[in-house]
Amino acid sequence: MEDEIKQAIIIRSDLEMSRGKIAAQAAHASLMSYFEAERLDPKKAKLWLDSGEKKIVLKVSDEQSLIKLYTAFKFRQIPCALVTDAGLTEIPPGSKTALGVGPWDSKGVNEFTLGLKLL
């Protein structure tokens, strides 16, 4: 049986973004990460699309934690994308706001996210 495919969206909770800003950052992370997954494994990306686009939204408490996760996923060659805000609305330019991981095998996504709390 093939492993389930899912995507994780990880948001920084320390930035005190509005709900709308969080939604926008999550959307950026999801799309950017999807395109990276599609580039690395088009069949897996299509399987995710065809199977309901399972995703989970989690949180970290600071930028350092977000960057550490990004580095770990990159090292494992799991598709991911780090969102850097332009600073046009609520937060300073250059702030790392979100991380998209996958879609990829749940086992790979879970490797570094199991200890994170839901947003």
C-alpha distances in whole Angstrom, upper triangle without the diagonal:
4,7,9,12,15,19,22,25,28,31,34,36,39,41,41,40,41,38,39,38,35,34,35,34,30,30,31,29,26,27,28,25,23,26,25,21,22,24,22,19,20,16,15,18,18,14,15,19,17,15,18,19,18,20,22,26,27,30,32,36,37,37,36,33,32,33,31,28,28,29,27,24,26,26,22,22,20,22,25,28,31,33,37,40,43,45,46,46,45,44,46,45,42,41,37,35,32,29,26,22,19,18,15,12,13,13,16,18,18,19,23,23,22,25,27,28,28,30
4,6,9,12,16,19,22,25,28,32,34,37,38,39,37,38,35,36,36,32,31,32,31,27,27,28,25,23,24,25,21,20,22,21,17,18,20,18,15,16,13,11,14,14,11,12,16,15,13,16,16,15,17,19,23,24,28,29,33,34,34,34,30,29,30,29,25,25,26,24,21,23,23,19,19,17,18,21,24,28,30,34,36,39,41,43,43,42,41,42,41,39,37,33,32,28,25,22,19,16,14,12,9,10,11,13,15,16,17,20,20,20,24,25,26,26,28
4,6,10,13,15,19,21,25,28,30,33,34,35,34,35,32,33,33,29,28,29,28,24,25,26,23,20,22,22,19,18,20,19,16,17,20,17,15,16,14,11,13,15,11,11,15,15,12,15,14,13,15,16,20,21,24,26,29,31,30,30,27,25,26,25,22,22,23,21,18,20,21,17,17,15,16,18,22,25,27,31,33,36,38,40,40,39,38,39,38,36,34,30,29,25,22,19,16,13,12,9,6,7,7,10,11,12,14,17,17,16,20,21,22,22,25
4,7,10,13,16,19,23,26,28,31,32,33,31,32,29,30,29,26,25,26,25,21,22,23,20,17,19,20,17,16,19,18,15,16,19,17,15,16,13,10,12,13,10,9,12,12,9,11,11,9,11,13,17,18,22,24,28,29,29,29,26,24,25,25,21,21,23,21,18,20,21,18,18,15,16,17,20,23,25,29,31,34,36,37,37,36,35,37,36,34,32,28,27,23,20,17,14,12,10,8,6,6,8,10,10,11,14,16,15,15,19,19,20,19,22
4,7,10,14,17,20,24,26,29,29,30,29,29,27,27,27,24,22,23,22,18,18,19,17,14,16,17,13,12,15,15,11,13,16,14,12,13,11,8,9,10,8,6,10,11,8,10,8,7,9,11,15,17,20,22,26,27,27,27,24,22,23,23,19,19,21,19,16,18,19,16,15,12,12,14,17,20,22,26,28,31,33,34,34,33,33,34,33,31,29,26,24,20,17,14,11,8,6,5,5,5,9,10,9,11,14,15,15,15,19,19,20,19,20
4,7,10,13,17,20,22,25,26,27,25,26,23,23,23,20,18,20,18,15,15,16,14,11,13,15,11,10,14,14,11,13,16,15,14,14,14,10,10,12,10,7,10,12,10,9,7,5,5,8,11,13,17,19,23,24,23,24,21,19,21,20,17,17,19,18,14,17,19,16,16,12,12,12,15,17,19,23,25,28,30,31,30,30,29,31,30,28,26,22,21,17,14,11,9,7,5,6,6,6,9,10,8,10,13,14,12,13,17,16,17,15,17
4,7,10,13,17,19,22,22,23,22,23,20,20,20,17,15,16,15,11,12,13,10,8,10,11,8,8,12,12,10,12,15,15,14,15,15,12,10,13,12,9,11,14,12,11,8,6,4,6,9,11,14,16,20,21,20,21,18,16,17,18,14,14,17,16,13,15,17,15,15,11,10,9,11,14,15,19,21,24,26,27,27,26,25,27,26,24,22,19,17,13,10,7,6,5,4,6,9,8,11,10,7,10,13,13,11,13,16,14,15,14,15
4,6,10,13,15,19,19,20,19,20,18,19,18,14,14,15,13,10,11,12,9,8,12,12,9,11,14,14,12,15,18,17,17,18,19,15,14,17,16,12,14,17,15,14,11,9,5,5,6,7,10,12,16,17,17,18,15,12,15,15,12,12,15,14,12,14,17,15,15,12,11,9,11,12,13,17,19,22,24,26,25,24,23,24,24,22,20,16,14,10,8,6,5,7,8,9,11,9,12,11,7,9,11,10,8,11,13,11,12,10,11
4,7,10,12,16,16,17,15,17,15,15,14,11,11,12,9,6,9,10,7,7,10,11,9,11,14,14,14,17,19,18,19,20,21,18,16,18,18,15,16,19,18,16,12,11,7,6,5,6,8,11,14,15,14,16,14,11,13,15,11,11,15,15,13,15,18,17,17,14,12,10,10,10,11,14,15,19,20,22,21,20,19,21,21,19,16,13,11,7,6,5,6,9,10,12,14,13,15,14,10,12,14,12,10,13,14,11,12,10,10
4,7,9,12,13,14,14,16,14,15,14,10,11,13,10,8,11,11,8,10,13,13,11,14,17,16,16,19,21,21,22,23,24,21,19,22,22,18,20,23,21,19,16,14,11,8,6,5,5,7,10,11,11,13,10,8,11,12,9,10,14,14,12,15,18,17,18,15,14,11,10,10,10,13,14,18,19,21,20,18,17,19,19,17,14,11,9,5,5,6,8,11,13,15,17,15,17,15,11,12,14,11,9,12,12,9,10,9,8
4,6,9,9,11,10,12,11,13,11,7,10,11,8,7,11,11,9,11,14,14,14,16,19,18,19,22,23,24,25,26,27,24,22,25,25,21,22,25,24,22,19,17,13,11,7,6,5,6,9,9,10,12,10,8,11,13,12,12,16,16,16,18,20,21,21,18,17,13,12,10,10,12,12,16,16,18,17,15,14,16,16,15,12,9,6,5,7,9,12,15,17,18,20,19,20,19,15,16,17,14,12,15,14,11,11,10,7
4,6,6,8,9,12,12,14,12,9,12,13,10,10,14,14,12,15,18,17,17,20,22,21,22,25,26,26,28,29,30,27,25,28,29,25,26,29,28,26,22,21,17,14,11,9,6,5,6,6,7,10,9,7,11,13,12,13,16,17,17,19,21,22,22,20,19,16,14,11,11,12,12,16,15,18,16,14,12,14,15,14,10,8,6,6,9,12,14,18,20,22,23,22,23,21,18,18,19,16,14,16,15,11,11,11,9
4,6,6,8,11,11,14,12,9,13,14,12,12,16,16,15,17,20,20,20,23,25,25,25,28,30,30,31,32,33,30,28,31,31,27,28,31,30,27,24,22,18,15,12,9,6,6,5,7,9,12,11,11,14,15,15,16,19,20,20,22,24,25,26,23,23,19,18,15,14,15,15,18,17,19,17,14,13,15,17,16,12,11,9,10,12,15,17,21,23,24,26,24,25,24,20,20,21,18,15,17,15,12,11,11,8
4,6,8,12,13,16,13,12,15,16,14,15,19,18,17,20,23,22,22,25,27,27,28,31,32,32,33,35,36,33,31,34,34,31,31,35,33,31,27,26,22,19,15,13,9,8,5,6,8,11,11,11,14,16,16,17,20,21,22,23,26,27,28,26,25,21,19,16,15,15,14,17,16,18,16,13,11,13,15,15,11,11,10,12,14,18,20,24,26,27,29,27,28,26,23,23,23,20,18,20,18,14,14,14,12
4,5,9,12,13,10,10,14,14,12,14,17,16,16,19,21,21,21,24,26,26,27,30,31,31,33,34,36,33,31,33,34,30,31,34,33,30,27,26,22,20,16,14,11,10,9,8,9,13,13,12,15,17,17,18,21,22,23,24,26,28,28,26,25,21,19,15,13,13,12,14,12,15,13,9,7,10,12,13,9,10,8,11,14,17,20,24,26,27,30,28,29,27,24,24,25,22,20,22,20,17,16,16,13
4,7,9,11,10,9,13,14,13,14,17,18,18,20,22,22,23,26,28,28,29,32,33,33,35,35,37,34,32,34,35,31,31,34,33,30,27,26,22,20,16,15,12,12,11,11,13,16,16,15,18,20,20,21,24,25,25,27,29,30,31,28,27,23,21,18,16,16,14,16,14,16,13,9,9,12,15,16,12,13,10,13,16,19,22,25,27,29,31,29,31,29,26,26,27,24,21,23,21,18,16,16,12
4,6,8,6,6,10,10,10,12,14,15,15,18,20,20,21,23,25,26,27,29,31,31,33,33,35,32,30,32,33,29,29,32,31,28,25,24,21,19,15,15,12,13,13,13,14,17,17,16,18,21,20,20,24,25,25,26,29,30,30,27,25,22,19,17,14,14,12,14,12,13,10,7,8,11,14,15,12,12,9,11,15,17,21,24,25,27,30,28,30,29,25,26,27,24,22,24,23,19,17,16,12
4,5,5,6,9,10,11,12,14,15,16,18,20,21,22,24,26,27,28,30,32,33,34,34,36,33,30,32,33,29,28,32,31,27,25,24,21,19,16,16,14,16,16,16,17,21,21,19,22,24,23,23,27,28,27,29,32,32,32,29,27,24,21,19,16,16,14,16,14,14,11,8,10,14,16,18,15,15,12,14,17,19,22,25,26,29,31,29,31,30,27,27,29,26,24,25,24,21,19,17,13
4,5,5,6,9,10,10,12,14,15,16,18,20,21,22,24,26,27,28,30,31,32,32,33,31,28,29,30,26,26,28,27,24,22,21,18,16,13,14,14,16,16,18,19,22,21,19,22,24,23,23,27,28,26,28,31,31,31,28,26,23,21,19,16,17,15,18,16,16,13,11,13,17,19,20,17,17,13,14,17,18,21,23,24,27,29,27,29,29,25,25,28,25,22,24,23,20,17,15,11
4,5,5,6,9,10,11,12,14,15,17,18,20,21,23,24,26,27,29,30,31,31,32,30,27,28,29,26,25,28,27,24,21,21,19,18,15,16,16,18,19,19,20,23,23,20,23,26,24,23,27,28,27,28,32,32,31,28,25,22,20,19,16,16,14,16,15,14,11,11,13,16,17,19,17,17,13,14,17,17,21,23,23,27,29,28,30,29,26,27,29,27,24,26,26,22,20,17,14
4,5,5,6,9,10,11,12,14,16,16,18,20,21,23,24,26,27,29,30,30,32,29,26,28,29,26,25,28,28,25,22,22,19,18,14,15,14,16,17,17,16,20,20,17,20,23,21,21,24,26,25,26,29,29,29,26,23,20,17,16,12,13,10,12,11,11,9,8,10,13,14,15,13,13,10,11,14,16,19,21,22,26,28,27,29,28,24,26,28,25,22,25,24,21,19,17,14
4,5,5,6,9,10,10,12,14,15,16,18,20,21,22,24,26,27,28,28,29,27,24,26,27,23,23,26,25,22,19,19,15,14,11,12,11,13,14,15,15,18,17,15,18,20,19,18,22,23,22,23,27,27,26,23,21,18,16,14,12,13,11,14,14,14,12,11,11,15,15,16,13,12,8,9,12,13,16,19,20,23,25,24,26,25,21,22,24,21,19,21,21,17,16,13,10
4,6,5,6,9,10,10,12,14,15,16,18,20,21,22,24,26,26,26,27,25,22,24,24,21,20,23,22,19,17,17,14,13,10,13,13,16,17,18,18,21,20,17,20,22,20,20,23,24,23,24,27,27,26,23,21,18,16,15,13,14,13,16,16,16,14,13,14,17,18,18,16,15,11,10,13,13,16,18,18,22,24,23,26,24,21,22,25,23,20,22,22,19,17,14,11
4,5,5,6,9,10,11,12,14,15,17,18,20,21,23,25,26,25,27,25,22,23,25,21,20,24,24,21,18,18,16,15,13,15,15,17,19,18,18,21,20,17,19,22,20,19,23,24,22,23,27,27,26,23,20,17,14,14,11,12,10,12,13,13,12,12,13,16,15,16,14,13,10,10,12,13,16,18,19,22,25,24,27,25,22,24,26,24,21,24,24,21,20,17,14
4,5,5,6,9,10,11,12,14,16,17,18,20,21,23,24,24,26,24,21,23,24,21,20,24,24,21,18,18,15,14,11,13,12,14,16,15,14,17,17,13,15,18,17,16,19,21,19,20,23,24,23,20,17,14,11,10,7,9,8,11,12,13,12,12,12,14,14,13,11,10,7,6,9,10,13,16,17,20,23,22,25,23,19,21,23,20,18,21,22,18,18,16,13
4,5,5,6,9,10,10,12,14,15,16,18,20,21,22,22,23,21,18,20,21,17,17,21,20,17,14,14,11,11,8,10,11,13,16,16,15,18,17,13,16,18,16,15,19,20,18,19,22,22,21,18,16,13,11,11,9,12,12,15,16,17,16,15,15,17,17,16,14,12,9,7,8,8,11,13,14,17,20,19,21,20,16,18,20,18,16,19,19,16,16,13,11
4,5,5,6,8,10,10,12,14,15,16,18,20,21,20,22,20,17,18,20,16,15,19,19,16,13,14,12,12,11,13,15,17,19,19,18,21,20,17,18,21,18,17,21,22,19,20,24,23,22,19,16,13,12,12,10,13,13,15,17,17,16,17,17,19,18,18,16,14,11,9,10,9,12,13,14,17,20,20,23,21,18,20,23,21,19,21,23,19,19,16,14
4,6,5,6,8,10,11,12,14,15,17,19,20,19,22,20,17,19,21,18,17,21,21,19,15,16,14,15,13,15,15,17,19,19,17,20,19,15,16,19,17,15,19,20,18,18,22,22,20,18,14,12,9,9,7,10,10,12,14,15,15,16,16,17,16,15,14,12,10,8,9,8,12,13,14,17,21,21,23,21,18,21,23,21,19,22,23,20,20,18,16
4,6,5,6,8,10,11,12,14,15,17,18,18,20,18,15,18,19,16,16,20,20,18,14,14,12,12,11,12,13,14,17,16,15,17,16,12,14,16,14,12,15,17,14,15,18,18,17,14,11,8,6,7,6,10,11,14,16,18,18,17,17,18,17,15,14,11,9,6,6,4,8,10,11,14,18,17,20,18,14,17,19,17,15,19,20,17,18,16,15
4,6,5,6,9,10,10,12,14,15,16,16,17,15,12,14,16,12,12,16,16,14,10,11,9,10,10,13,14,16,19,19,18,20,19,15,17,18,16,14,17,18,15,16,20,19,17,14,11,9,8,10,10,13,15,17,19,20,20,20,20,22,20,19,17,15,13,9,8,5,8,8,9,12,15,16,18,17,14,16,19,17,16,19,20,18,18,16,15
4,5,5,6,9,10,10,12,14,15,14,17,15,12,14,16,13,12,16,17,15,12,13,12,14,14,16,18,20,23,22,20,22,21,18,18,21,18,16,19,20,17,17,21,20,18,15,12,10,9,11,10,14,15,17,19,20,21,21,21,22,20,19,18,16,14,12,11,8,10,10,10,14,17,18,21,19,16,19,21,20,19,22,24,21,22,20,19
4,5,5,6,9,10,11,13,14,14,17,16,12,15,17,15,15,18,19,18,14,16,14,16,15,17,18,19,22,21,18,20,19,16,16,18,16,13,16,17,15,14,18,18,15,13,10,8,6,8,8,11,13,15,18,19,20,21,20,21,19,17,17,14,13,11,9,7,9,10,11,14,17,18,21,18,16,19,20,19,19,22,24,21,22,21,20
4,5,5,6,9,10,11,12,13,15,13,10,13,15,12,13,17,17,16,13,14,12,13,14,15,17,18,21,20,18,19,18,14,15,17,14,11,14,15,12,12,15,15,12,10,6,5,5,8,10,13,16,18,21,22,23,23,22,23,21,19,18,15,14,11,8,5,6,6,7,10,14,15,17,14,12,16,17,16,16,19,21,19,20,19,19
4,5,5,6,9,10,10,10,12,10,7,10,12,10,10,13,14,14,10,12,11,14,15,17,19,21,24,24,22,23,21,18,19,20,17,15,17,18,14,14,18,17,14,11,8,8,9,12,13,16,18,21,23,25,25,25,25,26,24,22,21,18,17,14,12,8,8,6,6,9,13,15,17,15,13,17,19,18,18,20,23,21,22,20,20
4,5,5,6,9,10,9,12,12,8,11,14,12,12,15,17,17,13,16,15,17,18,20,22,23,26,25,23,24,23,20,20,21,19,16,18,19,16,15,18,17,14,12,9,9,9,13,13,16,18,20,23,24,25,26,25,26,24,22,22,19,18,16,13,10,11,9,9,12,16,18,20,18,16,20,21,21,21,24,26,24,25,24,23
4,5,5,6,9,10,13,11,9,13,15,13,14,17,18,19,15,17,16,18,18,20,21,22,25,24,22,22,21,18,17,19,16,13,15,16,12,11,15,14,11,9,6,7,7,11,13,16,19,21,24,25,27,27,26,26,24,21,21,18,18,15,12,10,9,8,9,11,14,16,18,15,14,18,19,18,19,22,24,23,25,24,23
4,5,5,6,7,9,8,6,10,11,10,12,15,15,16,13,14,14,16,18,19,21,22,26,25,23,24,22,19,19,20,17,14,16,16,12,12,15,13,10,8,5,8,10,13,16,19,21,24,27,28,29,29,28,29,27,24,24,20,20,17,14,10,9,6,6,7,11,13,15,13,12,16,17,17,18,20,23,22,24,23,23
4,6,5,4,8,7,5,8,10,10,11,13,15,16,13,15,16,19,20,22,24,26,29,28,26,27,26,22,22,23,20,18,20,20,16,15,18,17,13,12,9,11,12,16,18,21,23,25,28,29,30,31,30,31,28,26,26,23,22,19,17,13,12,9,9,10,13,16,18,16,16,19,21,21,21,24,27,25,27,26,26
4,6,6,10,10,9,11,14,14,14,17,19,20,17,19,19,21,23,24,26,27,30,29,26,27,26,23,22,23,21,18,19,19,16,14,17,16,12,12,9,11,12,16,18,21,23,25,28,30,31,32,31,31,28,26,26,23,23,20,17,15,14,11,11,12,15,18,20,17,17,21,22,22,23,26,28,27,29,28,28
4,7,9,9,9,12,13,14,15,17,19,20,17,19,19,21,22,24,26,26,29,28,26,26,25,22,21,22,19,16,17,17,14,12,14,13,9,9,7,11,13,16,19,22,25,27,30,32,33,33,32,32,29,27,27,23,24,21,17,15,13,10,11,10,13,16,17,14,15,19,19,20,21,24,26,26,28,27,28
4,6,5,6,9,10,11,13,14,16,18,15,17,18,20,22,24,26,27,31,30,28,29,27,24,24,24,21,19,20,19,15,15,17,14,11,10,9,13,15,19,21,24,27,29,32,34,35,35,34,34,32,29,29,26,26,22,19,16,14,10,10,9,11,15,16,14,15,18,19,20,21,24,27,26,28,27,28
4,6,5,6,9,10,11,12,14,16,14,17,18,21,23,25,28,29,33,32,30,31,29,26,26,26,23,21,23,22,18,18,20,18,15,13,12,15,17,20,22,25,28,29,33,34,35,35,34,35,33,30,30,27,27,23,20,17,15,12,11,11,13,17,19,17,17,21,22,23,23,26,29,28,30,28,29
4,5,5,6,9,10,10,12,15,14,16,18,21,24,26,29,30,34,34,32,33,31,28,28,28,25,23,25,24,20,20,22,19,16,15,14,17,19,23,25,28,30,32,35,36,37,38,37,38,36,33,33,30,29,25,22,19,17,13,11,11,12,16,17,17,17,20,22,23,24,25,29,28,30,28,29
4,5,5,6,9,10,10,13,11,13,14,17,20,22,25,27,31,31,29,30,27,25,25,25,22,20,22,21,17,17,19,17,14,12,11,14,17,20,22,26,28,31,34,35,35,35,35,36,34,31,31,27,26,23,19,16,13,10,8,7,9,12,14,13,14,17,18,20,20,22,25,24,26,25,26
4,5,5,6,9,10,11,9,11,13,16,18,21,24,26,29,29,28,28,26,23,24,24,21,19,21,21,17,17,20,17,15,12,10,13,15,18,20,23,25,28,31,31,32,32,32,33,31,29,28,25,24,20,17,14,12,8,6,8,10,13,16,14,14,17,19,20,20,22,25,24,25,24,24
4,5,5,6,9,10,9,12,14,18,21,23,26,29,32,32,31,32,30,27,27,28,25,23,25,24,21,21,24,21,19,16,14,16,18,22,23,26,28,30,33,34,34,35,34,36,34,32,31,28,27,23,21,17,16,12,9,11,13,15,18,18,17,20,22,24,23,25,28,27,28,26,27
4,5,5,6,9,9,11,13,17,20,23,26,28,32,33,32,32,30,27,28,28,25,23,26,24,21,22,24,21,19,16,15,17,20,23,24,28,30,32,35,36,36,36,36,37,36,34,32,29,28,24,21,18,16,12,9,10,11,13,16,16,16,18,21,22,22,23,26,26,27,25,26
4,5,5,7,5,7,10,13,16,19,22,25,28,29,28,29,27,24,25,26,22,21,23,22,19,20,22,20,18,15,13,15,17,20,21,25,27,29,32,33,32,32,32,34,33,31,29,26,24,21,18,14,13,9,7,8,10,11,14,14,13,16,19,20,19,20,23,22,23,21,22
4,6,6,5,9,11,15,17,21,24,26,30,31,30,31,29,26,27,28,24,23,26,25,21,22,25,23,21,17,15,17,18,21,22,25,27,29,31,32,31,32,32,34,32,31,30,27,25,21,19,16,15,12,9,11,13,15,18,18,17,19,22,23,22,23,26,25,25,23,23
4,6,7,10,13,17,20,23,27,29,33,34,33,34,32,29,30,31,27,26,29,28,24,25,28,25,23,20,18,20,22,25,25,29,30,33,35,35,35,35,36,37,36,35,33,30,28,25,23,19,18,15,12,14,15,16,19,20,19,21,24,25,24,25,28,27,27,25,26
4,6,8,11,15,18,21,25,28,31,32,32,33,30,28,29,30,26,25,28,27,23,25,27,24,23,19,18,20,22,25,25,29,31,33,35,36,35,35,35,37,36,35,33,30,28,24,22,18,17,14,11,12,13,13,17,18,17,19,22,23,21,22,25,24,25,22,23
4,6,9,13,16,19,22,26,29,30,30,32,29,26,28,29,25,25,28,27,23,25,28,25,24,20,19,19,21,23,24,27,28,31,33,33,32,32,33,35,34,33,31,28,26,22,20,17,16,14,11,13,14,14,18,19,17,18,22,23,21,21,24,23,23,20,21
4,6,10,13,16,20,22,26,27,27,28,26,23,25,25,22,21,24,23,20,22,24,22,21,17,15,16,17,20,20,24,25,27,29,30,29,29,29,31,30,29,27,24,22,19,17,13,13,10,8,11,12,12,16,16,14,16,19,20,18,19,22,20,20,18,18
4,7,10,14,17,20,24,25,25,27,24,21,23,24,20,20,23,22,19,21,23,21,20,16,16,16,17,19,20,24,25,28,30,30,30,29,29,31,31,29,27,24,21,18,16,13,12,10,8,10,11,10,14,14,12,13,17,17,15,16,19,17,17,15,16
4,7,10,13,16,20,21,22,23,20,18,20,21,17,17,20,19,16,19,22,20,19,15,14,13,15,16,17,21,22,25,26,28,26,26,25,28,27,26,23,20,18,14,13,10,9,9,8,10,12,10,14,14,10,12,15,15,12,14,16,14,14,12,12
4,6,10,13,17,19,19,21,18,16,19,19,15,16,20,18,16,19,21,20,20,16,15,14,15,16,17,20,21,25,26,27,26,24,24,26,26,25,22,19,16,13,12,10,10,11,11,12,13,11,14,14,10,11,14,13,10,11,13,11,10,8,9
4,7,11,14,16,16,18,15,13,17,17,14,15,19,18,16,19,22,21,21,17,16,14,14,14,15,18,18,22,22,24,22,21,20,23,23,22,19,16,13,10,10,9,10,12,13,15,16,14,16,16,12,12,15,14,10,12,13,10,9,6,6
4,7,10,13,14,15,12,11,14,15,12,14,17,16,15,18,21,20,20,17,17,14,15,14,15,17,18,22,22,24,23,21,20,22,23,21,18,15,12,10,10,10,11,14,15,16,17,15,16,16,12,12,14,12,8,10,10,6,6,4,5
4,7,9,11,13,10,9,13,13,11,13,16,16,16,19,21,21,22,19,19,16,15,14,14,16,17,21,20,23,21,18,17,19,20,19,15,13,10,9,10,12,13,16,18,19,20,18,19,18,14,14,15,12,10,11,10,6,6,6,5
4,6,8,9,6,7,10,11,10,12,15,15,15,18,19,20,21,19,19,16,15,13,14,15,17,20,20,23,21,19,17,18,19,18,14,12,10,9,10,13,14,17,19,20,21,19,20,18,15,15,15,12,10,12,10,7,8,9,9
4,7,9,7,8,11,12,12,14,17,17,18,20,22,23,24,22,22,19,18,15,16,16,17,20,19,22,21,18,16,17,19,17,14,12,11,11,13,16,17,21,23,24,25,23,23,22,19,18,19,15,13,15,13,10,10,12,11
4,6,6,7,9,10,11,13,15,16,17,19,20,22,23,22,21,18,17,14,14,14,15,18,17,20,19,17,14,14,16,14,11,9,9,10,12,16,17,21,23,24,26,24,24,23,20,20,20,16,15,17,15,12,13,15,13
4,5,5,6,9,10,11,12,14,16,16,18,20,21,20,19,16,14,11,11,11,12,16,15,19,18,16,13,13,13,11,8,6,8,9,10,14,16,20,22,23,25,24,24,22,19,20,20,16,15,18,17,14,16,17,15
4,5,5,6,9,10,11,12,14,15,16,19,20,19,19,16,15,12,14,13,16,19,19,22,22,20,17,16,16,14,11,9,11,12,12,16,17,20,23,23,25,24,24,21,19,19,18,14,15,18,16,14,16,18,18
4,6,5,6,9,10,11,12,14,15,17,18,17,18,15,14,12,14,14,17,20,20,24,23,21,18,18,19,16,13,11,11,11,11,14,14,18,21,21,22,21,20,18,16,16,15,11,11,14,12,11,13,15,15
4,5,5,6,9,10,11,12,14,16,17,15,15,12,11,8,10,11,14,17,18,21,21,19,16,17,17,14,11,8,8,7,7,10,11,15,18,18,20,19,19,17,14,15,15,11,11,14,13,11,13,15,14
4,5,5,6,9,10,10,12,14,15,15,14,11,10,8,10,11,14,17,18,22,22,21,18,17,16,13,11,8,10,10,9,12,12,16,19,19,21,20,20,17,15,17,16,12,13,17,16,14,17,18,18
4,5,5,6,9,10,11,13,14,14,15,12,13,11,14,15,18,21,22,26,26,24,21,20,20,17,15,12,13,12,11,13,13,16,19,19,20,19,19,16,14,15,13,10,12,15,14,13,16,18,18
4,5,5,6,9,10,11,12,11,12,10,11,10,13,15,18,21,23,26,26,24,21,21,21,18,16,12,13,11,8,10,10,13,16,15,17,16,15,12,11,11,10,7,8,12,12,11,14,16,16
4,5,5,6,9,10,10,10,10,7,7,7,10,12,16,19,21,24,24,23,21,20,19,16,14,11,12,10,7,9,8,12,14,14,17,16,16,13,11,13,12,10,11,15,15,14,17,18,18
4,6,5,6,9,10,10,11,9,10,10,13,15,18,21,23,26,27,26,23,22,21,18,17,13,15,13,11,12,11,14,17,16,18,18,17,14,13,15,13,11,13,16,17,16,19,21,21
4,5,5,6,9,9,11,10,12,12,16,18,21,24,26,29,30,28,26,25,24,21,19,16,17,15,12,13,11,13,16,15,16,15,14,11,11,12,10,8,11,14,14,15,18,20,21
4,5,5,6,5,7,7,10,11,15,17,21,24,26,28,29,28,26,26,24,21,20,16,17,14,10,10,8,10,12,11,12,13,12,9,8,11,9,8,10,13,15,15,18,19,20
4,5,5,6,7,7,9,11,14,16,20,23,25,28,29,28,26,25,24,20,20,16,17,15,12,12,10,11,14,13,15,16,15,11,12,14,13,12,14,17,19,18,21,22,23
4,5,8,10,11,13,14,18,20,23,26,28,31,32,31,29,28,27,23,22,19,20,18,15,15,13,14,16,15,16,17,15,12,13,15,12,12,15,18,19,19,23,24,25
4,5,9,10,14,15,19,22,25,28,30,33,34,33,30,30,29,25,24,21,22,19,15,15,12,12,14,12,12,14,12,8,10,12,10,10,13,16,18,18,22,23,24
4,6,9,12,14,18,20,24,27,29,32,33,32,30,30,28,24,24,20,21,18,15,14,11,10,12,10,12,14,13,10,11,14,12,13,15,18,20,20,24,24,25
4,6,10,13,16,19,22,25,28,30,31,30,28,29,27,24,23,19,19,16,12,11,7,7,9,7,9,11,11,7,8,11,11,11,13,16,18,18,21,21,22
4,7,11,14,17,20,23,25,27,28,28,26,26,25,22,21,17,17,14,11,8,6,5,8,7,11,12,13,10,10,13,13,13,14,17,20,19,21,21,21
4,7,10,13,16,19,22,24,25,24,22,23,21,18,17,14,14,11,7,5,4,6,9,10,13,14,15,12,10,13,14,12,13,16,18,17,19,19,19
4,6,10,13,15,18,20,21,21,19,19,17,15,14,11,11,8,6,5,7,9,11,13,16,17,18,15,13,16,17,15,15,19,20,18,20,19,18
4,6,10,13,15,18,19,18,16,16,14,11,10,7,8,6,5,7,9,12,14,16,19,19,20,17,15,17,18,15,15,19,19,17,19,18,17
4,6,10,12,14,15,15,13,13,11,9,8,6,6,5,6,8,11,14,16,18,22,22,23,20,18,20,21,18,17,21,21,18,19,19,17
4,7,9,12,13,13,11,10,8,5,5,4,6,8,9,12,15,18,20,22,25,25,27,24,21,23,24,21,20,24,24,21,22,21,19
4,5,8,9,10,8,8,6,5,5,6,7,9,12,14,18,20,22,25,28,28,29,27,24,26,27,24,23,26,26,22,23,22,19
4,6,8,10,8,8,5,6,8,10,10,13,15,17,21,23,25,28,31,31,33,30,27,29,30,27,26,30,29,26,26,25,23
4,6,7,5,5,4,7,7,10,11,14,17,19,23,26,27,30,33,33,34,32,29,31,31,28,27,30,30,26,26,25,22
4,7,8,8,7,10,11,14,13,16,19,21,25,27,29,32,35,35,37,34,31,33,34,31,30,33,32,29,28,27,24
4,6,8,9,12,12,14,13,16,19,21,25,27,29,32,35,34,36,34,31,32,34,31,29,32,31,27,27,25,21
4,7,9,12,10,13,11,14,18,21,24,27,29,31,34,33,35,33,30,31,32,29,27,30,28,25,24,23,19
4,7,9,7,10,9,13,16,19,23,26,28,30,33,32,33,31,28,29,30,27,25,28,27,23,23,22,19
4,6,6,10,10,14,17,20,24,27,29,31,34,33,35,32,29,30,31,27,26,30,28,25,25,25,22
4,6,9,10,14,16,19,23,26,28,30,33,33,34,31,28,30,31,27,27,30,29,26,26,26,23
4,6,9,12,14,17,20,23,25,27,30,30,31,28,26,28,28,24,24,28,27,24,25,25,22
4,6,9,12,15,18,22,24,26,29,28,29,26,24,25,25,22,21,25,24,21,21,21,19
4,6,8,12,15,18,20,22,25,24,25,23,20,21,22,18,18,21,20,18,19,19,17
4,7,10,14,17,19,21,24,23,24,22,19,20,21,18,17,20,19,16,16,16,13
4,7,10,13,15,17,20,19,21,19,15,17,18,15,14,17,17,14,14,14,12
4,7,10,12,14,17,16,18,15,12,14,15,12,11,15,16,13,14,14,13
4,7,9,11,14,14,16,13,10,13,14,13,12,15,16,14,15,14,14
4,6,8,10,10,12,10,7,10,11,10,10,13,15,13,15,15,15
3,4,8,9,11,9,7,11,12,12,12,15,17,16,18,17,18
4,7,8,11,10,8,12,14,14,14,16,19,18,19,18,19
4,6,8,7,7,10,12,13,13,15,18,18,20,19,20
4,5,5,6,9,10,13,13,14,17,18,20,19,21
4,5,5,6,8,11,10,10,14,15,16,16,19
4,6,5,6,10,10,10,14,15,17,18,21
4,5,5,8,9,11,14,15,17,18,20
4,6,7,7,9,12,12,14,15,17
4,5,5,5,9,10,12,13,16
4,6,7,9,11,14,16,18
4,6,7,8,12,14,16
4,6,5,9,10,13
4,6,8,10,13
4,7,10,13
4,7,9
4,6
4
